[in-house]
Each structure stands twice: as C-alpha cells, then as structure tokens.
C-alpha cells in the first residue's frame, strides 16, 4: 500500500471540509444578523410591554428602562432609533423621560414607566 498517497488524499479531504465549515459558519452568522434585522418597532413595543407587565406582577409601581439595555437584550445591530421610537410610543400618561439627548436616539435614553 502507498501510505503516502493515502495520507495526502486524506489531508486534501480535510482541507475541503475546513473550507466548507468556514462557509457554513459565515452563512450562520449572516442568518443571525438577518433575524436581528427583522425585529420591528412593534416587536420592541411588545417587549417593553412584557417588561412592564412583569414589573407589575412583581409588585412594582414603576420601571425604568434604558434604550441601550433593550438594544443589547434583543441582540440588535444599529437599531437604536427604532428602540428609542418604540420606547416613546410605549409611554402613557404619568410616564416620564428621565434622560434624553439632542438626537433622542441614544443608548442612554431612560424612561420611567408607571405599571
């Protein structure tokens, strides 16, 4: 048997498999980005409503939410304006903007919601 030939053939197959794995990993990363980019403002409003409801069930009378935290928790990318808009749209009478910026679309926006 020609072991050298067999070893070279196996090394070639391993190289092809490594290249295929790299392609699959890139495709998987891209699909995760696609899922995150498909989050709508309504989805974010529902998430905020869920946080408010959870706070109410735990006996709290108010909850302070920060835009950067929501952005991070939802694993969003470059969606800060969308998060800030959803937060403002989720406000009711008695809710208070604790911190904002001139643009109104920052990771530091904080709103206190009555629950």
Beta strands, then each sheet from edge to edge (+ up, - down):
strand 1: 62-66
strand 2: 96-99
strand 3: 110-114
sheet 1: 1+ 3- 2+
end
